[in-house]
Amino acid sequence: MELQKIAQKLRDAEINKQPIAPLTETEANLTADDAYRIQLHQIEQKKSEGAAVKGLKIGLTSKVMQEMLNVHTPDYGFVLDSMVFEEARAIDAERFIQPKVEFEIAFVFKEALKGPDVTIEDVIRATDYVVPSIEIIDSRIEDWRIKFEDTVADNGSSAGALLGSKQTALADIDIANIGMTVYKNGEAIDQASSSAVLGNPLNAVVWLANEVGRYDISIEPGMFVLSGALSKALPFSAGDRFTADFGELGDVSISFQPAEVRK
């Protein structure tokens, strides 16, 4: 199995906005380790072309999503500088293939973390602050027909990140019990709690630091980690605007350019 060639197929799908058949259908013996190495091939190639890693994302932190993909573990992907957006600017929805948005708590780090043996205490000590955040997910796999290895190889189905502006110290909050309300075009459509993320988002970050350590990767000072979605992913169209209100953590909004703006 030529992992580099598979990585290039995913890159071509991203560039051409033409999704491909699930890798788990075309590569019968694909393992989770193969999938992470395919992911890394893509990231290393993009870095060689000038991209910089700004953060990491954790996916599959809810029991519902794990059961859907028949796994018992989260996954992760990288967030590059080209994938980071600002609240003040509407995003062109046409740059994606079949995107959705998720709402998460992001950790920003002041100290490095590297597994193995990272603990909750280590994460608390290394965290500078947390902010509300939104992740744009997208799949380079046709119709989101993904299994675990598909989404891992596809960089955790990641496509973008947007961080809110209010910075909160972990010492000032109960991170495991943050309530969130999601609004779409001004209408409340969902509610959730941070406890949906492995019982506590800190658990997710501990898992991540130890997992990426297996590939000699560390979470560096200044990087952020999207710790996992509190609620279900929501599809969007041009002209939509979402706001996630995280109570004492503040809120974060994302908007997508109306179709007529692009003409």
C-alpha positions in Angstrom: 0.0 0.0 0.0 1.6 3.3 -1.1 0.5 5.7 1.6 2.0 8.7 -0.2 -0.1 8.1 -3.3 -3.3 7.8 -1.2 -2.3 11.1 0.5 -2.0 12.7 -2.9 -5.5 11.5 -3.9 -6.9 13.2 -0.8 -5.0 16.4 -1.6 -6.2 16.4 -5.2 -9.8 15.9 -4.0 -9.4 19.0 -1.7 -7.9 21.1 -4.4 -10.4 20.1 -7.1 -13.4 20.0 -4.8 -14.1 16.5 -6.2 -14.6 14.0 -3.4 -13.3 10.4 -3.8 -14.7 7.0 -2.8 -14.1 5.9 0.8 -10.5 4.7 1.3 -11.9 1.8 3.4 -13.6 0.6 0.2 -10.7 1.0 -2.1 -7.9 0.0 0.3 -9.1 -3.1 2.1 -6.2 -3.5 4.5 -6.0 0.2 5.7 -5.2 0.4 9.4 -5.6 3.3 11.8 -1.8 3.7 11.8 -1.8 3.8 8.0 -4.4 6.5 8.2 -2.5 8.7 10.6 0.6 8.3 8.4 -1.4 9.3 5.3 -2.6 12.4 7.3 1.0 13.2 8.2 2.2 12.9 4.6 -0.3 15.6 3.6 0.6 17.9 6.5 4.3 17.5 5.9 3.8 18.3 2.2 1.8 21.4 3.0 4.4 22.5 5.5 7.1 22.1 2.8 5.0 24.4 0.6 5.0 27.1 3.3 2.1 26.2 5.6 2.4 26.5 9.3 0.7 24.4 12.0 -1.4 26.6 14.3 -3.3 24.0 16.2 -4.8 20.6 16.5 -8.4 19.4 16.5 -9.9 16.5 18.4 -12.9 14.6 16.8 -15.2 11.8 17.8 -15.3 12.8 21.4 -19.0 12.0 21.9 -20.4 8.5 22.4 -22.9 9.0 19.6 -20.2 9.7 17.0 -18.0 6.9 18.3 -20.9 4.4 18.0 -21.8 5.7 14.5 -18.2 4.9 13.3 -18.0 1.8 15.5 -14.9 3.0 17.5 -14.1 3.6 21.1 -11.6 6.4 20.7 -11.4 10.0 19.5 -9.3 11.0 16.5 -7.3 14.1 15.7 -6.2 16.4 12.8 -4.0 19.5 12.2 -5.1 23.1 11.8 -2.9 25.0 9.4 -2.6 28.8 9.2 -4.6 28.8 5.9 -7.5 27.2 7.8 -7.8 29.9 10.5 -10.6 32.4 10.0 -11.6 35.7 11.8 -15.0 36.5 13.2 -15.1 39.9 11.5 -15.0 38.4 8.0 -17.7 36.4 6.2 -16.4 33.2 4.7 -17.0 32.0 1.2 -18.9 28.7 1.6 -18.0 27.7 -1.9 -14.4 27.0 -0.9 -15.6 23.8 0.7 -17.1 20.5 -0.6 -19.8 19.4 1.9 -19.1 21.4 5.0 -20.6 21.6 8.5 -19.9 23.6 11.6 -19.2 22.4 15.1 -19.0 24.4 18.4 -16.1 23.7 20.8 -13.9 25.0 23.6 -10.4 25.8 22.4 -7.4 25.6 24.7 -4.4 27.9 24.0 -1.1 26.9 25.4 1.8 28.7 27.1 3.9 25.6 27.7 4.7 22.6 25.6 3.0 19.2 26.1 4.3 15.9 24.9 3.3 12.4 25.7 3.5 9.8 26.9 2.2 10.1 30.5 0.6 13.6 30.2 -1.9 14.1 33.0 -4.8 16.5 33.6 -2.5 18.5 36.0 0.0 18.8 33.1 -2.7 20.2 30.8 -3.9 22.7 33.4 -0.4 23.9 34.0 0.4 24.3 30.3 -2.8 26.0 29.4 -2.7 29.8 29.0 -6.5 30.3 28.6 -9.6 28.9 26.9 -11.8 30.5 24.3 -15.1 29.6 22.6 -14.5 28.3 19.1 -16.1 27.0 15.9 -14.7 24.3 13.7 -15.6 23.9 10.0 -15.5 20.3 9.1 -15.5 18.9 5.6 -15.0 15.6 3.9 -13.0 14.8 0.9 -14.8 11.4 0.9 -18.0 11.1 -1.1 -21.3 11.8 0.8 -19.6 11.6 4.2 -19.5 7.8 3.8 -16.7 7.6 6.3 -15.3 5.0 8.7 -12.7 5.8 11.3 -9.7 5.3 9.0 -11.3 7.5 6.3 -11.7 10.5 8.6 -8.3 10.1 10.1 -6.6 9.9 6.7 -8.6 13.0 5.7 -7.0 15.1 8.5 -9.9 14.4 10.9 -12.3 15.9 8.3 -11.0 19.3 9.3 -11.4 22.4 7.2 -11.2 25.5 9.4 -11.2 27.0 12.8 -12.4 30.3 14.3 -11.6 31.4 17.8 -13.6 33.7 19.9 -12.0 36.8 21.5 -12.8 36.4 25.2 -9.9 34.7 27.0 -10.7 32.8 30.3 -8.3 31.2 32.7 -9.1 27.6 33.6 -8.9 28.5 37.3 -11.9 30.8 36.9 -14.4 28.2 35.6 -15.6 24.7 36.0 -14.5 23.5 32.5 -16.6 20.3 32.8 -19.9 22.2 33.2 -20.0 24.9 30.6 -23.5 25.4 29.0 -23.8 26.3 25.4 -26.7 27.6 23.2 -26.3 27.6 19.4 -28.2 30.2 17.3 -28.6 30.0 13.5 -29.7 33.2 11.8 -30.8 34.5 15.2 -32.9 31.5 16.2 -31.9 29.2 19.1 -31.5 25.7 17.6 -29.4 23.6 20.0 -28.1 23.4 23.6 -25.3 21.3 25.1 -22.8 21.1 27.9 -19.0 20.7 27.9 -19.5 17.4 29.8 -20.5 15.9 26.4 -16.7 16.0 25.5 -15.4 12.8 27.2 -17.0 14.0 30.5 -14.6 16.9 30.6 -12.7 18.6 27.8 -9.5 18.3 29.8 -9.8 14.5 29.3 -9.8 15.1 25.5 -6.7 17.2 25.6 -4.9 14.7 27.8 -5.8 12.0 25.3 -4.5 14.1 22.4 -1.2 15.0 24.0 -0.4 11.3 24.6 -1.7 10.2 21.3 0.3 12.6 19.1 3.4 11.8 21.2 3.3 8.4 19.5 4.3 10.1 16.3 6.9 12.4 18.0 4.5 15.4 17.9 4.1 17.8 20.7 1.7 20.6 21.5 3.8 23.7 21.3 3.5 27.1 23.2 1.1 29.4 21.2 -0.7 26.5 19.6 -4.4 25.9 20.2 -6.4 22.7 20.5 -10.1 22.4 19.5 -11.1 20.0 22.3 -14.2 18.4 20.6 -17.7 19.3 19.6 -20.3 19.8 22.4 -23.2 19.1 20.0 -24.0 17.7 16.6 -22.4 19.1 13.4 -24.7 21.4 11.4 -24.6 21.9 7.6 -24.7 25.5 6.3 -25.3 27.5 3.2 -24.2 30.8 1.8 -25.7 33.6 3.8 -26.0 31.6 7.1 -24.7 33.0 10.4 -24.2 31.0 13.6 -23.5 32.2 17.1 -22.5 29.9 20.0 -23.1 31.4 23.4 -20.9 29.6 26.0 -22.2 31.7 29.0 -19.2 32.8 31.2 -16.8 31.9 28.4 -18.4 34.4 26.1 -19.7 33.8 22.6 -18.3 33.2 19.1 -19.9 33.8 15.7 -19.3 32.7 12.1 -20.9 33.9 9.0 -20.9 32.8 5.3 -21.0 35.2 2.4 -24.4 35.5 0.7 -24.4 34.1 -2.8 -24.8 37.5 -4.5 -21.5 38.8 -2.8 -19.5 36.3 -4.8 -20.8 37.4 -8.2 
